């Protein structure tokens, strides 16, 4: 069974040195989604610090097969002052 490595960059690079044996790339894609969700959930408010986050999945030859990228960007919301912009 092939071994896949899940490397995370979230301001720091964390190399997966053990990897996970999975039947095929489709199982690796499924695992990548699950792993990303778990990590992002655990990050909580730290995710909102503006750091781009990614998970790269590599094969046994350290060839990157695919990448999942996540980022968060807050928008400035101006208060509604009750002014009608269509009024003369």
C-alpha positions in Angstrom: 0.0 0.0 0.0 1.4 3.5 -0.8 2.4 5.8 1.9 1.3 9.5 1.8 2.9 12.4 3.8 0.8 15.3 5.0 3.0 18.4 5.4 1.5 21.5 7.1 2.5 25.1 6.7 0.7 27.6 9.1 3.4 30.2 9.5 5.8 27.3 10.2 6.5 24.2 8.1 5.8 20.9 9.8 7.0 17.9 7.8 5.2 14.6 8.2 8.1 12.2 8.6 6.0 9.1 9.3 3.3 9.2 6.6 0.2 7.2 6.4 -0.4 4.1 4.4 -3.6 4.4 2.3 -5.0 2.4 -0.6 -4.9 5.1 -3.2 -4.8 8.9 -4.0 -8.5 9.2 -3.5 -8.2 7.9 0.1 -5.3 10.4 0.5 -7.6 13.2 -0.7 -10.3 12.1 1.8 -7.7 12.0 4.6 -6.3 15.4 3.7 -9.8 16.9 4.0 -10.4 15.3 7.4 -6.9 16.2 8.7 -7.3 19.8 7.5 -10.7 20.1 9.3 -9.3 18.7 12.5 -6.3 21.1 12.5 -8.3 24.1 11.6 -10.8 23.3 14.3 -8.0 23.0 16.9 -6.5 26.3 15.7 -9.6 28.2 16.7 -9.1 32.0 16.8 -5.4 31.6 15.8 -6.6 30.9 12.3 -7.8 34.5 12.0 -4.3 36.0 12.5 -3.9 36.4 8.7 -1.5 33.5 8.2 -2.1 31.5 5.1 -2.4 27.8 5.9 -1.8 24.9 3.6 -1.6 21.1 3.7 0.6 19.5 1.0 0.3 15.8 0.3 3.4 14.0 -1.0 4.2 10.5 -2.1 7.0 8.2 -0.9 9.4 10.1 -3.3 8.5 13.5 -1.7 6.7 14.5 -4.9 3.8 16.9 -4.0 0.6 15.3 -5.3 -1.9 18.1 -4.3 -2.3 21.0 -2.0 -5.2 22.3 0.1 -5.0 26.0 0.9 -7.0 28.0 3.5 -7.0 31.6 4.5 -9.3 33.9 6.4 -9.8 37.6 5.7 -12.0 39.8 7.8 -13.8 42.6 6.1 -14.4 46.1 7.6 -18.1 46.6 8.1 -19.2 50.2 8.4 -22.1 50.9 10.7 -25.4 51.8 9.2 -26.0 55.4 10.3 -29.6 55.2 9.0 -28.9 57.7 6.2 -30.8 57.1 3.0 -28.3 57.6 0.1 -31.2 58.1 -2.4 -32.6 61.2 -0.5 -32.1 64.6 -2.1 
